[in-house]
Amino acid sequence: MKKTVEKTVAILISLLVGAAAAQDYPNRPIRMVVGFPPGGGTDVVARILMPPMSELLGQPIVIDNRPGATGTVAAGQVAKAPPDGYTIMMGHVSVNAIAPSLFSNLSYDVLKDFAPIAIAAAVPHLVVVHPSMQVSSLKELISYLKTQPGKLSFPSAGNGSMPHLAGEIFKSLAGVQVMHVPYKGSGQSMQDLLGGQHLVAFDTMPASSPHVRSGKLRALAVSSAKRVASFPDVPTAEEAGLPGYQVTTWYGLFAPAGTPPAIVNRLHADTVKAMQTPDTKAKLDGIGADGTVSRSPEEFAAQVRADTARYSKIVKDIGLRID
């Protein structure tokens, strides 16, 4: 009985302290950790969201790129950061939902060590080829790959990243062999793709779309259920002849577990407001991103749980494991 009372008192004190801290929040700059180098999709979305959020919060948001192990190094650091709202992370479906199915030695628990705040954007992937590839459709690419098994390679943002998983799912559905080459982020992998060291990739819209627009890459299909408004001439994989190829990457804000609910709710509310500004909407539309935000931190947390279970099955079905 005494221990129960002590625990209840401790919880009440924690809530009161958290509420008091939230009233003064924020009163100094906020660090937004990105687990990938500049130039990749996670970094692009973070830099689109940062200016309007800084204005709404009344404090600078400093983006801190900390690449390593496909974003999981940064996630481990954020999980151990003080839960005071001054360290947040631009998370990613691979880091915050898929990683447990791929890595056996994670330094964090995706469901216990974070307080989900809000989805920042969701994007499909593009199947792209280097212009030197003499294929003009997805069917032609699949036919070529079947006649040249293992000859081509595809780059990704790292082992276990969504571009990696998107490539593995493509290989499984199409019945082809393409060698995977991991990098430390999409910014780096894209450079080698543009340079012709690789001829095909399955990266996100933010990472791929600028190069498709410039003519440096050719888009054969998009991995969404319907065509993307900013690329109306690019067919869905279903239309292009590969049924079932639907891959979506979401990016979302997370705080360390234990961050006071009042601070989490403040960050969620300002994320929603920032996403609804015309400038932010236009920039997200330009990279083919869906800016529909979660209605509450609880709704986002539910999606994280659902995707963790969903991708666990997918990863098991394709037999992918990274240790």
C-alpha positions in Angstrom: 0.0 0.0 0.0 2.8 2.4 0.9 4.7 1.7 -2.3 1.5 2.3 -4.3 1.0 5.7 -2.6 4.6 6.6 -3.2 4.3 5.7 -6.8 1.1 7.7 -7.2 2.7 10.7 -5.5 5.8 10.4 -7.8 3.6 10.4 -10.9 1.7 13.4 -9.7 4.9 15.3 -9.0 6.2 14.4 -12.4 3.0 15.6 -14.1 3.1 18.9 -12.2 6.8 19.4 -13.0 6.1 18.6 -16.7 3.1 21.0 -16.8 5.2 23.8 -15.3 8.0 23.2 -17.8 5.5 23.1 -20.7 4.2 26.6 -19.7 7.6 28.0 -20.3 8.3 25.9 -23.4 10.2 26.7 -25.5 12.7 29.2 -24.1 15.8 28.2 -26.0 16.7 26.7 -29.4 15.4 23.2 -30.3 17.6 20.5 -31.9 16.1 18.4 -34.6 18.2 15.3 -35.2 18.2 13.8 -38.7 19.8 10.4 -38.9 21.0 10.8 -42.5 23.3 13.1 -44.4 22.0 16.3 -46.2 20.3 15.7 -49.5 18.2 12.6 -48.7 14.4 12.5 -48.2 14.5 12.8 -44.4 16.7 15.8 -44.5 14.7 17.4 -47.3 11.4 17.1 -45.3 13.1 18.4 -42.1 14.4 21.5 -43.9 10.9 22.2 -45.4 9.3 21.9 -42.0 11.9 23.7 -40.0 11.3 27.4 -40.9 7.5 27.6 -40.3 7.9 25.5 -37.1 10.6 27.8 -35.8 8.4 30.8 -36.4 5.4 29.2 -34.6 7.5 28.1 -31.7 9.3 31.4 -31.4 12.7 29.7 -31.2 15.3 28.5 -33.7 15.2 24.9 -34.7 18.7 23.7 -35.5 19.0 20.6 -37.8 21.6 18.2 -36.6 22.6 15.6 -39.2 24.0 12.5 -37.5 24.2 9.7 -40.1 25.1 6.2 -39.3 23.7 2.6 -39.5 20.7 3.7 -41.6 19.5 6.3 -39.1 19.6 3.9 -36.1 22.6 5.6 -34.5 20.8 8.9 -34.3 17.7 7.2 -33.0 19.6 5.6 -30.2 21.0 8.9 -29.2 17.7 10.7 -29.2 16.1 7.9 -27.2 18.6 8.6 -24.4 18.3 12.4 -24.7 16.6 14.4 -21.8 12.8 14.3 -22.3 12.4 18.1 -22.2 11.3 18.9 -25.7 14.6 20.4 -26.7 15.8 17.3 -28.6 13.4 16.0 -31.2 14.0 13.8 -34.3 12.8 13.7 -37.8 12.0 10.0 -37.8 11.5 7.6 -40.6 9.4 4.5 -41.2 12.6 2.4 -41.5 14.1 3.8 -38.3 10.9 3.9 -36.2 9.0 0.9 -37.4 11.0 -1.5 -39.6 14.4 -1.6 -37.8 13.4 -4.2 -35.2 12.6 -6.7 -37.9 16.0 -6.1 -39.6 18.5 -5.5 -36.8 19.1 -7.8 -33.8 21.2 -5.3 -31.9 19.2 -2.0 -31.8 20.1 0.3 -28.9 16.5 1.4 -28.6 12.9 0.1 -28.5 10.8 1.7 -31.2 7.6 1.4 -29.2 8.9 2.2 -25.7 11.7 4.8 -26.1 9.9 7.5 -28.1 7.0 9.8 -27.9 5.5 10.1 -31.4 4.5 13.7 -32.2 3.2 13.9 -35.7 3.6 12.7 -39.2 5.4 15.3 -41.3 5.0 13.8 -44.8 4.4 10.5 -46.6 5.9 9.8 -50.0 5.9 7.1 -52.6 9.0 5.8 -54.3 10.0 6.1 -57.9 11.5 3.3 -60.0 14.2 5.3 -61.9 16.9 4.4 -64.4 20.0 6.2 -65.6 19.5 7.7 -69.1 22.1 5.4 -70.5 19.7 2.5 -69.9 17.9 1.7 -73.1 14.5 1.0 -71.5 11.4 3.2 -71.6 8.9 1.3 -69.4 8.8 -0.9 -66.3 8.0 -4.0 -68.4 11.1 -3.4 -70.5 13.2 -2.9 -67.4 11.9 -6.2 -65.9 12.5 -8.0 -69.2 16.1 -6.7 -69.3 16.8 -7.7 -65.7 15.5 -11.2 -66.4 17.9 -11.6 -69.3 20.8 -10.1 -67.3 20.4 -11.6 -63.8 22.7 -10.0 -61.2 24.4 -7.7 -63.8 23.0 -4.5 -62.4 23.2 -3.0 -59.0 20.9 -0.6 -57.1 22.0 1.9 -54.4 20.2 2.8 -51.2 20.4 5.0 -48.2 21.8 2.0 -46.3 21.1 -1.5 -45.2 17.5 -1.7 -44.0 16.5 1.7 -45.4 13.3 2.1 -47.3 15.0 2.4 -50.7 16.7 -0.9 -49.8 13.4 -2.5 -48.8 11.7 -1.0 -51.9 14.3 -2.7 -54.1 14.0 -6.0 -52.3 10.2 -6.0 -52.6 10.6 -5.1 -56.3 13.0 -8.0 -56.9 10.6 -10.4 -55.1 7.5 -9.3 -57.1 9.3 -9.1 -60.4 11.3 -12.2 -60.0 14.6 -10.5 -60.9 18.1 -10.3 -59.4 19.7 -6.9 -58.8 22.7 -6.4 -56.4 22.1 -4.0 -53.5 24.8 -1.5 -52.6 24.2 0.4 -49.3 25.4 4.0 -48.7 25.2 6.3 -45.7 22.2 8.2 -47.1 20.3 9.0 -50.3 22.3 12.1 -50.9 25.4 9.9 -51.4 23.7 7.1 -53.2 22.1 9.5 -55.7 25.5 10.9 -56.7 26.8 7.5 -57.8 23.5 6.8 -59.5 23.8 10.1 -61.4 27.4 9.2 -62.2 26.4 5.9 -63.8 27.9 3.6 -61.2 24.4 2.2 -60.8 21.7 2.2 -63.5 18.5 1.6 -61.5 17.1 2.7 -58.1 14.0 2.6 -56.0 14.4 5.8 -53.9 11.8 8.2 -52.5 10.2 11.1 -54.3 12.1 13.8 -52.4 15.5 12.2 -53.3 14.6 11.2 -56.9 12.2 13.9 -58.2 14.7 16.8 -58.7 16.8 14.6 -61.0 13.8 13.3 -62.9 12.8 16.9 -63.6 16.3 17.8 -64.7 16.4 14.9 -67.1 19.3 13.2 -65.3 17.1 10.2 -64.4 14.2 8.6 -66.1 11.1 7.6 -64.0 9.4 4.4 -65.1 6.8 4.0 -62.3 5.6 5.3 -59.0 4.9 3.0 -56.1 1.7 4.7 -55.0 -1.9 3.4 -55.5 -2.6 6.3 -57.9 -0.5 8.7 -60.0 1.2 11.7 -58.3 -0.1 15.1 -59.3 3.4 16.5 -59.7 4.3 13.7 -62.1 1.1 13.0 -64.0 2.9 11.2 -66.8 4.5 8.6 -64.6 2.3 5.5 -64.3 1.8 3.5 -61.1 3.6 0.2 -60.9 0.2 -1.5 -61.2 -0.5 0.4 -64.5 3.1 -0.3 -65.6 2.7 -4.1 -65.2 3.8 -4.9 -61.6 0.7 -5.5 -59.5 1.1 -5.3 -55.7 4.1 -2.9 -55.8 3.0 -0.3 -53.3 5.7 1.2 -51.1 5.3 4.4 -49.0 7.8 6.1 -46.8 6.6 8.4 -44.0 8.6 10.9 -42.0 7.5 12.0 -38.6 8.6 13.9 -35.5 9.5 12.0 -32.3 10.6 13.1 -28.9 12.3 10.9 -26.2 9.8 8.9 -24.1 8.8 10.7 -21.0 8.6 14.1 -22.7 5.7 15.9 -20.9 2.4 15.4 -22.8 1.8 19.2 -22.8 5.0 19.7 -24.8 4.2 16.8 -27.2 0.8 18.3 -27.8 2.3 21.8 -28.4 4.8 20.3 -30.9 2.0 18.4 -32.6 -0.2 21.5 -32.9 2.6 23.6 -34.3 3.5 20.8 -36.8 0.0 20.8 -38.1 -0.1 24.6 -38.4 3.3 24.5 -40.2 2.2 21.8 -42.6 -0.9 23.9 -43.5 1.0 27.0 -44.6 0.8 27.6 -48.4 4.6 27.7 -48.8 5.0 24.3 -47.0 2.2 22.7 -48.9 3.7 23.9 -52.2 7.2 22.6 -51.3 5.8 19.2 -50.3 3.7 19.0 -53.4 6.8 19.7 -55.4 8.5 16.5 -54.1 5.3 14.4 -54.5 4.7 14.3 -50.7 1.4 13.9 -49.0 1.2 16.5 -46.2 -1.8 14.9 -44.5 -0.9 15.0 -40.8 -2.0 12.8 -37.9 -4.9 14.2 -35.9 -3.2 13.5 -32.6 0.1 12.1 -31.2 -2.0 9.0 -30.2 -3.1 8.5 -33.8 0.5 8.6 -35.0 1.6 6.2 -32.2 -1.1 3.8 -33.4 0.3 4.0 -37.0 3.8 3.3 -35.7 2.5 0.2 -33.9 0.6 -1.0 -37.0 3.5 -0.5 -39.4 5.9 -2.2 -37.0 3.7 -5.3 -37.2 3.0 -5.0 -41.0 6.7 -4.6 -42.0 7.7 -7.4 -39.7 5.6 -9.8 -41.8 6.9 -8.3 -45.1 10.6 -8.6 -44.0 10.0 -12.1 -42.8 8.3 -13.1 -46.1 11.2 -11.8 -48.3 13.7 -13.4 -45.9 15.7 -10.2 -45.2 17.8 -9.9 -42.0 20.7 -7.5 -41.2 23.0 -8.2 -38.2 
